[in-house]
Each structure stands twice: as structure tokens, then as C-alpha cells.
Amino acid sequence: QVQLVESGGGLVQAGGSLRLACAASGITFPIHRMGWYRQAPGKQRELVASMTTTGSTDYVDSAKGRFTISRENAKNTVYLQMNSLRPEDTAVYYCHAVRRRPGSDANYWGQGTQVTVSS
């Protein structure tokens, strides 16, 4: 059974930094893409950053220049270094992994970790 376990969330003041980590277990197949989504109260879940096995990345515009995603493929682990945090970054952050399959991809989600940025 695939499990994604996040760590590293917490409370930080505006301008501070946090590093999130997500370790995937039960993986017996290649993971094409790993990344992070977030959901703030009353808002839709949005992609924050993702990275493919080959290193291609995507970032939400508000994270560019402040957040950095990295990945250890051999360990099925993904990280999100978040710097210059803002109150609007407050949300539950979810780890996400995609397995490519013919016909339809399989998506896996972590339980989420709370990030709170105080002003």
C-alpha cells in the first residue's frame, strides 16, 4: 500500500523559512512526478510546486523565487524549501505523487501538514 508521509510544517513568522519533506513508502513502480499542493480555508487546492523524475519543475507564480522543490528519486522523497514566507502562504500542504499508467495516471496523496505564517 502506498503511503505519503509529510513532515516539517509548523508556525513561523512572516519572512521566515520552513522545509517540508515527504517520504513515499510501499512504492514498487516508478513515480513520474512528486510535488506539493496546498489548500487554505475557503479556497480550492492549488499546485505549489512539482518535479518530474528528470528534474522538470513547475511552480505557482506566487512561489517562484521563494520556494524550491527538490527530490531524491532513490528514496522516493520530495522536499519543499520555503523562504520569505507570507501570511497568505498559510494553508494545509499536501504531498502528491503521480504514477503513469496506460489509460489513466494514478494519483497518491499525503494526509497534509499545516503551515501557518503569522504577520
MOMO-V667313 format. One record per pair of residues at least 12 apart in sequence whose ideal C-beta (glycine too) atoms are under 8 Angstrom apart, sorted by the first residue. I is the first residue (numbers start at 1). J is the second residue. If there is no record, write none. Layout:
BEGIN
I	J
I	J
END
This chain:
BEGIN
1	26
2	24
2	25
2	26
2	27
2	97
2	108
3	24
3	25
3	26
4	22
4	23
4	24
4	95
4	96
4	97
4	108
4	109
4	110
4	111
5	22
5	23
5	24
5	25
5	95
5	110
5	111
6	20
6	21
6	22
6	93
6	94
6	95
6	110
6	111
6	112
6	113
7	20
7	21
7	22
7	23
7	113
8	20
8	21
8	113
9	93
9	113
9	114
9	115
10	114
10	115
10	116
11	116
11	117
11	118
12	85
12	115
12	116
12	117
12	118
13	117
13	118
14	85
14	86
14	87
14	117
14	118
14	119
15	84
15	85
16	85
16	117
17	81
17	82
17	83
17	84
17	85
18	82
18	85
18	115
19	79
19	80
19	81
19	82
20	36
20	79
20	80
20	82
20	93
20	95
20	113
20	115
21	77
21	78
21	79
22	34
22	36
22	77
22	78
22	79
22	95
22	110
23	75
23	76
23	77
24	76
24	77
24	95
24	97
24	108
25	76
27	76
29	99
30	53
30	99
30	100
31	53
31	73
31	76
31	97
31	98
31	99
32	52
32	53
32	98
32	99
32	100
32	105
33	50
33	51
33	52
33	53
33	96
33	97
33	98
34	50
34	51
34	71
34	76
34	78
34	95
34	96
34	97
34	98
35	47
35	48
35	49
35	50
35	51
35	58
35	69
35	78
35	95
35	96
35	97
36	48
36	49
36	50
36	69
36	78
36	80
36	93
36	94
36	95
36	96
37	93
37	94
37	96
38	89
38	91
38	92
38	93
38	94
38	115
39	91
39	92
39	94
39	112
40	88
40	90
40	91
40	92
43	91
45	94
46	60
47	60
48	60
48	63
48	67
48	80
48	93
49	63
49	67
49	68
49	69
49	80
50	69
50	96
51	69
51	70
51	71
51	78
53	73
55	71
57	69
62	88
62	89
63	82
66	82
66	83
66	84
66	85
67	80
67	81
67	82
67	83
68	80
68	81
68	83
69	81
76	97
78	95
78	97
80	93
82	115
85	115
85	117
86	117
87	117
87	118
87	119
88	117
89	115
89	117
90	115
90	116
90	117
91	115
92	112
92	113
92	114
92	115
93	112
93	113
93	114
93	115
94	109
94	110
94	111
94	112
95	109
95	110
96	108
96	109
96	110
END
